[in-house]
Amino acid sequence: MRINKVILHQVRLPFSFDFSHSLRKRSYVNNIIVEIIAEHGEITGYGEGAPRSYVTGESPDSTAKSIRHFIQKDTFPRELNNISQVWNFIDNITSGREHNAAICALETALLDALGKSQDRNVIEYFSKDFIADNVYYGAAIPLDSTKKIIELCGLIKEQKINKVRLKLGKNFEQNKEIIETVHSVFEGNHDLRVDINCSWDRNLAFKHIPLIKKYKIKVVEQPMMPNEPDLADFADSMQKEGVILMADESACSLGDMEKIAKEGYYKMINVRLSKCGGFRNSLKIIGYLRMKGILFQVGCQLGESGILSAAGRVLCLLCRDAVYYDGCYDQYMLKENTTVENVSFGLGGKAGPLKGPGLGVKVSHQKLKNVCNGSHSISI
């Protein structure tokens, strides 16, 4: 399969409602979609990256620049016929976090194109050692008003989902009200995680311990900034209470995982395709975590279109040993999408494999045009 052209689309995906956490309030996100044209238009592959400056330091512009640079590499598979060419290309890109959204977008587009050329779903290119027939997604609740949280909890209960990831911030009284509201609506019948997005200092973290105990919160995600010296004491307190600390912003690369394993503060990692640099890098990270006995969840970036949701579905299905799964929120979160298919989960959060070659979804040219802020074509 000869690759003739790569088109980079900068897209703005509008939300159905504002979604806030301690670092951002969003009504839309800016993502990058890579379109690979092969065999003079007979085959088209799509990939997506979600650059977030507060996670990997990337912006849409820097991501596009990285992709243009990677395409010029000698290892870029201009004549793509074997999966090993994709892995060789990814392995020859500098490791770290500063290019992860770019790597994810380009890698998933290559996989989608290769799968379509060989009439194979991309899941066939991976080990089946931990494959699942179905996975069950949880739901996320933003940092919002009590009224909005009650409304969202009602919708989540209607979907028969009880695994809830709750965004908290710097205001203790607001956090207390949010936790009490969610507990009241679910009547205690829920598996509760809280995601802090680095917003707590030592005093605020310890102030929350009675709340964490009272409402049986199982997981506290990224409570403090990476390299915060007070994390050790808080981690020790959480461990004594049987509460798991999960790393997110601190955990974007294999090097980060080695540091986390050595320190021992975090006992769970949030692995996300765009944050961790696509399938190849994410699965290396997961393999390392399995070896070290560290728990993990397969998560998502806020505001993924159907392309990245479909890729995330594949990663979830390859990991039956993940503790939690987040993603495939398309119909619940996005006003506009890119795919013909609805990649959202079903009742109970249940989701199985997507049928068809490549990622298992078709991209609508009109839908892509509707959300596109600009495109740049690169001839190969």
C-alpha positions as CSV (number, residue, x, y, z in Angstrom):
1,M,0.0,0.0,0.0
2,R,1.6,3.3,-1.1
3,I,0.8,6.4,1.0
4,N,0.4,9.4,-1.3
5,K,-0.7,12.1,1.1
6,V,-1.2,13.0,4.7
7,I,-3.7,15.7,5.7
8,L,-3.7,17.3,9.1
9,H,-7.1,18.7,10.3
10,Q,-7.3,21.0,13.3
11,V,-10.8,20.5,14.7
12,R,-13.0,22.1,17.3
13,L,-15.4,19.7,18.9
14,P,-18.3,21.5,20.7
15,F,-19.8,20.0,23.9
16,S,-23.5,19.6,24.6
17,F,-22.8,21.2,28.0
18,D,-19.9,22.9,29.8
19,F,-17.6,20.4,31.5
20,S,-15.4,21.8,34.3
21,H,-12.5,20.5,36.4
22,S,-10.0,22.3,38.6
23,L,-7.7,23.1,35.7
24,R,-10.2,24.1,33.0
25,K,-13.8,25.0,32.2
26,R,-14.6,23.8,28.7
27,S,-17.4,24.1,26.2
28,Y,-15.3,22.6,23.4
29,V,-11.9,21.1,22.8
30,N,-9.3,21.5,20.0
31,N,-8.0,18.2,18.6
32,I,-5.9,17.0,15.7
33,I,-7.1,14.5,13.1
34,V,-4.7,12.9,10.7
35,E,-6.1,11.7,7.4
36,I,-3.8,9.3,5.4
37,I,-4.6,8.9,1.7
38,A,-3.2,5.8,0.1
39,E,-3.4,4.0,-3.3
40,H,-4.5,7.3,-4.9
41,G,-7.6,7.6,-2.8
42,E,-8.7,4.0,-2.7
43,I,-7.8,3.7,1.0
44,T,-8.2,6.4,3.7
45,G,-7.1,6.0,7.3
46,Y,-7.9,8.3,10.2
47,G,-6.3,9.0,13.5
48,E,-6.8,11.5,16.3
49,G,-4.8,13.2,19.0
50,A,-6.0,15.3,21.9
51,P,-3.2,17.7,22.8
52,R,-3.6,19.2,26.3
53,S,-1.0,21.7,27.5
54,Y,-1.6,20.9,31.2
55,V,-0.9,17.2,30.6
56,T,1.9,16.8,28.0
57,G,2.6,20.4,27.2
58,E,1.3,20.1,23.7
59,S,-0.9,22.5,21.7
60,P,-2.7,21.9,18.4
61,D,0.0,23.9,16.6
62,S,2.9,22.0,18.3
63,T,1.2,18.7,17.6
64,A,0.8,19.5,13.9
65,K,4.4,20.6,13.7
66,S,5.6,17.3,15.4
67,I,3.5,15.3,12.9
68,R,5.0,17.1,9.9
69,H,8.5,16.4,11.3
70,F,7.8,12.7,11.9
71,I,6.5,12.2,8.4
72,Q,9.9,13.3,7.1
73,K,11.7,10.6,9.0
74,D,13.4,7.8,7.0
75,T,11.4,5.2,9.1
76,F,8.0,6.6,8.1
77,P,6.4,3.7,6.2
78,R,5.6,5.3,2.8
79,E,5.1,1.9,1.4
80,L,3.1,0.2,4.2
81,N,2.5,-3.5,4.0
82,N,3.2,-4.9,7.4
83,I,2.4,-4.0,11.0
84,S,6.1,-4.3,12.0
85,Q,6.7,-1.2,9.9
86,V,4.4,0.8,12.1
87,W,6.0,-0.4,15.3
88,N,9.5,0.3,13.9
89,F,8.5,3.8,13.0
90,I,7.0,4.5,16.5
91,D,9.9,3.0,18.3
92,N,12.3,5.3,16.5
93,I,10.5,8.5,17.7
94,T,12.1,10.1,20.8
95,S,10.5,8.9,24.0
96,G,9.0,11.3,26.6
97,R,5.7,13.1,26.8
98,E,6.2,16.2,24.6
99,H,5.0,14.4,21.4
100,N,2.4,11.9,22.7
101,A,-0.7,13.4,21.1
102,A,1.1,13.7,17.8
103,I,2.3,10.1,18.0
104,C,-1.2,8.9,18.9
105,A,-2.8,10.7,15.9
106,L,-0.3,9.5,13.4
107,E,-0.1,5.9,14.7
108,T,-3.8,5.4,14.8
109,A,-4.2,6.7,11.2
110,L,-1.5,4.3,10.0
111,L,-3.2,1.4,11.8
112,D,-6.6,2.4,10.4
113,A,-5.2,2.5,6.8
114,L,-3.3,-0.7,7.2
115,G,-6.3,-2.5,8.6
116,K,-8.5,-1.3,5.7
117,S,-5.9,-2.3,3.1
118,Q,-5.8,-5.9,4.7
119,D,-9.5,-6.0,5.6
120,R,-8.6,-6.6,9.2
121,N,-9.8,-4.8,12.4
122,V,-6.8,-3.2,14.2
123,I,-7.5,-5.4,17.3
124,E,-6.0,-8.3,15.2
125,Y,-2.6,-6.6,15.3
126,F,-2.2,-7.1,19.1
127,S,-1.7,-9.9,21.6
128,K,-4.9,-11.6,22.8
129,D,-3.5,-12.5,26.2
130,F,-5.8,-10.1,28.1
131,I,-8.6,-9.7,25.6
132,A,-12.2,-9.2,26.7
133,D,-15.5,-9.9,24.9
134,N,-17.0,-6.7,26.4
135,V,-16.0,-4.0,28.8
136,Y,-18.1,-1.8,31.1
137,Y,-17.4,2.0,31.1
138,G,-18.0,4.3,34.1
139,A,-19.3,7.8,34.0
140,A,-17.6,11.2,34.7
141,I,-19.2,14.1,36.6
142,P,-17.8,17.6,36.2
143,L,-17.1,20.2,38.8
144,D,-20.5,22.0,38.6
145,S,-23.6,23.2,40.5
146,T,-25.6,21.0,42.7
147,K,-28.5,21.2,40.3
148,K,-26.5,20.1,37.3
149,I,-24.9,17.2,39.3
150,I,-28.3,15.9,40.4
151,E,-29.4,16.0,36.8
152,L,-26.3,14.1,35.6
153,C,-26.5,11.6,38.4
154,G,-30.1,10.9,37.3
155,L,-29.0,10.2,33.7
156,I,-26.2,8.0,34.9
157,K,-28.6,6.0,37.1
158,E,-31.0,5.6,34.1
159,Q,-28.1,4.1,32.2
160,K,-27.6,1.6,35.1
161,I,-24.0,2.7,35.6
162,N,-22.7,2.9,39.2
163,K,-19.0,3.5,38.6
164,V,-18.6,7.2,39.0
165,R,-15.5,9.5,38.5
166,L,-16.1,12.8,40.2
167,K,-14.2,16.0,39.6
168,L,-13.2,18.0,42.7
169,G,-11.4,21.3,43.1
170,K,-9.8,23.7,45.6
171,N,-13.0,24.7,47.5
172,F,-13.6,22.3,50.4
173,E,-17.2,23.2,51.0
174,Q,-18.1,22.8,47.3
175,N,-16.3,19.5,47.2
176,K,-18.2,18.4,50.3
177,E,-21.5,19.4,48.8
178,I,-20.7,17.6,45.5
179,I,-19.8,14.3,47.3
180,E,-22.8,14.4,49.6
181,T,-25.1,15.1,46.6
182,V,-23.8,12.2,44.5
183,H,-23.9,9.9,47.6
184,S,-27.5,10.9,48.2
185,V,-28.7,10.4,44.6
186,F,-27.1,7.0,44.3
187,E,-28.1,6.1,47.9
188,G,-24.5,4.9,48.5
189,N,-24.8,2.3,45.7
190,H,-21.9,3.4,43.7
191,D,-18.2,2.8,43.2
192,L,-16.7,6.3,43.7
193,R,-13.4,7.8,42.4
194,V,-12.5,11.4,42.8
195,D,-10.2,13.3,40.3
196,I,-8.4,16.3,41.7
197,N,-6.3,17.3,38.7
198,C,-3.4,18.5,40.8
199,S,-5.4,21.2,42.7
200,W,-4.7,20.2,46.4
201,D,-1.9,21.3,48.6
202,R,-1.0,19.5,51.8
203,N,-3.5,21.2,54.1
204,L,-6.4,20.8,51.7
205,A,-5.5,17.1,51.0
206,F,-5.5,16.2,54.7
207,K,-8.7,18.2,55.3
208,H,-10.5,15.9,52.9
209,I,-9.5,12.7,54.7
210,P,-12.7,12.5,56.9
211,L,-14.8,13.0,53.8
212,I,-12.9,10.3,51.9
213,K,-13.4,7.8,54.8
214,K,-17.1,8.7,55.4
215,Y,-18.2,8.3,51.8
216,K,-16.0,5.3,51.1
217,I,-14.1,6.8,48.2
218,K,-12.0,4.1,46.7
219,V,-9.6,6.0,44.5
220,V,-8.1,9.6,44.7
221,E,-6.7,10.6,41.4
222,Q,-3.7,13.0,41.1
223,P,-4.4,15.0,44.2
224,M,-1.2,17.2,43.9
225,M,1.1,18.5,41.3
226,P,3.8,16.2,40.0
227,N,6.9,16.2,42.2
228,E,5.0,17.7,45.1
229,P,7.1,16.8,48.3
230,D,4.0,16.5,50.5
231,L,2.6,13.7,48.4
232,A,4.5,11.1,50.4
233,D,2.8,11.9,53.7
234,F,-0.7,12.0,52.0
235,A,0.0,8.7,50.2
236,D,0.9,7.1,53.5
237,S,-2.3,8.3,55.1
238,M,-4.4,7.1,52.2
239,Q,-2.7,3.7,52.3
240,K,-3.5,3.3,56.0
241,E,-7.2,4.0,55.1
242,G,-7.2,1.5,52.3
243,V,-7.6,4.2,49.6
244,I,-5.7,4.0,46.3
245,L,-3.9,7.0,44.9
246,M,-4.0,7.0,41.1
247,A,-1.5,9.0,38.9
248,D,-2.6,10.8,35.8
249,E,-0.7,14.0,34.9
250,S,2.3,12.5,36.6
251,A,2.2,9.4,34.4
252,C,2.7,10.0,30.6
253,S,5.7,7.9,29.7
254,L,7.5,4.7,30.6
255,G,10.1,6.8,32.4
256,D,7.4,8.3,34.5
257,M,6.2,4.7,35.4
258,E,9.7,3.7,36.5
259,K,9.8,6.7,38.8
260,I,6.3,6.0,40.2
261,A,7.2,2.3,40.8
262,K,10.4,3.3,42.6
263,E,8.7,5.9,44.9
264,G,5.7,3.7,45.6
265,Y,3.2,6.5,46.3
266,Y,0.8,5.8,43.5
267,K,-0.8,2.3,43.3
268,M,-2.8,2.9,40.2
269,I,-2.2,4.6,36.8
270,N,-4.6,6.2,34.4
271,V,-3.5,5.1,30.9
272,R,-4.9,7.2,28.1
273,L,-4.0,6.7,24.4
274,S,-3.3,10.4,23.5
275,K,-1.6,11.2,26.8
276,C,0.6,8.1,26.6
277,G,1.5,8.2,22.9
278,G,-0.8,5.7,21.2
279,F,-1.1,1.9,21.3
280,R,2.6,1.0,21.1
281,N,3.6,3.2,24.0
282,S,0.5,2.6,26.1
283,L,0.8,-1.2,25.9
284,K,4.5,-1.0,26.8
285,I,3.4,1.0,29.9
286,I,0.7,-1.5,30.7
287,G,3.1,-4.4,30.3
288,Y,5.5,-2.7,32.8
289,L,2.7,-2.0,35.3
290,R,1.6,-5.7,35.1
291,M,5.2,-6.8,35.8
292,K,5.4,-4.4,38.8
293,G,1.9,-5.4,40.1
294,I,0.6,-1.8,39.8
295,L,-3.1,-1.4,39.0
296,F,-4.3,0.6,36.1
297,Q,-7.4,2.0,34.4
298,V,-7.9,2.7,30.7
299,G,-9.1,6.3,30.4
300,C,-9.8,9.0,27.8
301,Q,-9.1,12.6,27.2
302,L,-12.1,14.9,27.7
303,G,-13.7,15.5,24.3
304,E,-12.6,12.6,22.0
305,S,-14.4,12.3,18.7
306,G,-15.6,8.9,17.4
307,I,-12.1,8.2,15.9
308,L,-10.3,8.3,19.2
309,S,-13.2,6.8,21.0
310,A,-13.0,3.8,18.6
311,A,-9.3,3.5,19.2
312,G,-9.8,3.7,23.0
313,R,-12.4,0.9,22.7
314,V,-9.7,-1.3,21.2
315,L,-7.3,-0.6,24.0
316,C,-10.0,-1.3,26.6
317,L,-10.9,-4.6,25.0
318,L,-7.2,-5.6,25.0
319,C,-7.1,-5.1,28.8
320,R,-9.6,-7.2,30.7
321,D,-7.4,-6.7,33.8
322,A,-8.0,-3.0,33.9
323,V,-9.8,-1.9,37.1
324,Y,-11.9,0.8,35.4
325,Y,-12.7,2.0,31.9
326,D,-13.5,5.6,30.9
327,G,-14.5,6.8,27.4
328,C,-17.0,6.5,24.5
329,Y,-19.0,9.4,25.8
330,D,-19.7,10.7,22.2
331,Q,-23.5,11.0,22.2
332,Y,-23.6,12.2,25.8
333,M,-20.9,14.9,25.5
334,L,-20.5,16.1,21.9
335,K,-22.8,18.4,19.9
336,E,-20.9,17.4,16.7
337,N,-18.8,14.3,15.9
338,T,-16.7,13.0,13.1
339,T,-17.9,9.5,12.6
340,V,-21.0,8.0,10.9
341,E,-21.3,5.4,13.7
342,N,-22.2,6.2,17.3
343,V,-19.3,4.9,19.3
344,S,-21.0,5.5,22.7
345,F,-21.4,2.7,25.2
346,G,-24.7,1.0,25.9
347,L,-26.9,0.3,28.9
348,G,-24.8,-0.4,32.0
349,G,-21.8,1.1,30.2
350,K,-21.4,-2.1,28.2
351,A,-19.3,-2.0,25.0
352,G,-18.0,-4.6,22.7
353,P,-15.8,-4.7,19.6
354,L,-16.6,-2.4,16.7
355,K,-17.1,-4.4,13.4
356,G,-15.3,-3.7,10.2
357,P,-11.7,-3.1,9.0
358,G,-9.4,-0.6,10.6
359,L,-10.8,1.1,13.6
360,G,-14.2,-0.1,12.7
361,V,-15.7,3.4,12.0
362,K,-16.3,5.5,9.0
363,V,-15.5,9.2,9.0
364,S,-18.1,11.5,7.5
365,H,-16.5,14.1,5.2
366,Q,-19.3,16.5,5.9
367,K,-19.1,16.1,9.7
368,L,-15.3,16.5,9.5
369,K,-15.8,19.7,7.5
370,N,-18.3,21.0,10.1
371,V,-15.8,20.9,12.9
372,C,-12.6,21.7,10.9
373,N,-10.7,24.9,11.7
374,G,-8.1,24.4,9.1
375,S,-6.3,21.7,7.1
376,H,-2.7,21.2,5.9
377,S,-1.9,18.7,3.2
378,I,1.5,17.0,2.9
379,S,2.4,15.0,-0.3
380,I,4.5,11.9,0.3
